[in-house]
């Protein structure tokens, strides 16, 4: 029997390309259709391999919370790939490595938003950046002049390295977080340069913060197994993953606020609503341009599909975050939504982002400062004119021109 003679309902749906869209100002049209009809669907990744894409809230939660779906194993040799690795494969499961090395306590302490002086630094630095770009007059590029340096400054402060050095580390992120079918030569150059920088910081008496704490561990016999390269990796990965995530979300949160000027007005008139707004902005944010990858370590039933051992599964946060089965009227921003903190934008399960509270506080302080100093902040161009970065792990406008 040929495929042409089979009844239509017996044919497997065709494999579709993923990701769907690099634009961050609208939910890709495929998301709702897939969630309603095939919430687990075969897709072809940028690397050319096949994977299962899950798009309903329930199935996304199942995959994220089931330890049989492994993040670490997505970097193993010969497995299906989402895209080519731009970091050493052993770094993919970064928090797992940090825990295994006995460094989790030090790292979590550094990521605590209640750390002495941290929030004061964020407020002061936000005010400084806003003062700088407003003094030059409108329009300004809010990415270049605020969201990127503000996020970089946070991580320099945490690591205990000069704020001015953030710009040289930011250079690497444009390549380090690319989605490419083939390895990128520049990624290795960036990695080696940034590792050399962090190794130097370990021996720099001016270093403070987390890097100084890590350097001090070298004198402790209990940590004799740690090399300078292992300690430097913590600094490089914390800066890279932290900055790209916080800057990406903050940028896209502001895009959403520009799309919903009534919410901006509401926050301007009552700043106590900003924390609730941040959770809703996290829920509707489209900054995650790809899926969260996991590899099945055994055969596992997911919805109507038996996922086989060794198959790649991609969790689509925006599918779950806009699922009406989980969030009533999901397209509407509702600051009174009782479960708005149950979004999937920080992942879930054992790989739930350890910097969740810090990421929220980072955004809250930034929005509060912008509302205070630039109460009439808005886009300086039609939103259709924004140019969206392609082939990248985050959806980002290349520039975000604003006036006030």
RAZIGI-V761431 format. One line per field, one symbol per residue. psi: psi as a letter, one per 30 degrees, with the letter a starting at -180 (. if undefined). burial: + if it has 24 or more other ideal C-beta (glycine too) atoms within 12 Angstrom, else -. Layout:
BEGIN
psi: ???
burial: ???
END
This chain:
BEGIN
psi: kleffkkeffkkklklkklekfkggkkkffeeeeeeeifjkklklefglklkkkfleeeeeeeefjffjkeeffglkflkkelkkglkeffeieeeeeeffggeeeeeefgjfgkkfeeeeeeeeeeeeeeefefflllljfeefdeeeeeeeeeeeefhlkeffeeeefefffefgkjkflkjefeeeeeeeeeeeeeeffgjffkabeeeeeeffffkffgffkleeeeeeeeeeeeeeeeeeeeeeeefeeeeeffifeeeeeeefjfffeeeeeeeeeefkgfjfaljkkkkflkkkjbgkjklkfkkkkkjefeefgjffejkiffkjjfgkfgffglgfgblbfgkkfgeeeeeeeeeeeeeeeeefifgklkflkfffkkkklhlfkkkkelikll.
burial: -----------------+++-+++++++-+++-++--++++++++++-+++++++++-++++++-+-++++++++---++++++++++--++++++++--+-+--+++-++-+-+--++-+++-+++-++--++-----++++++++++++++++++++++++-++--++-+++++++++---+--+--++--++-+++-++----+-+++++++-+--------+---+++++++++++++++++++++++++++++++--++-+++----+++++++++++++++++++++++++--+-++-+-+--++++++++++++++--++--+--+++-+--+--+++++++-+-+++++++++++++++++++-++--+++---+--+-++-+++++++-++++-+
END
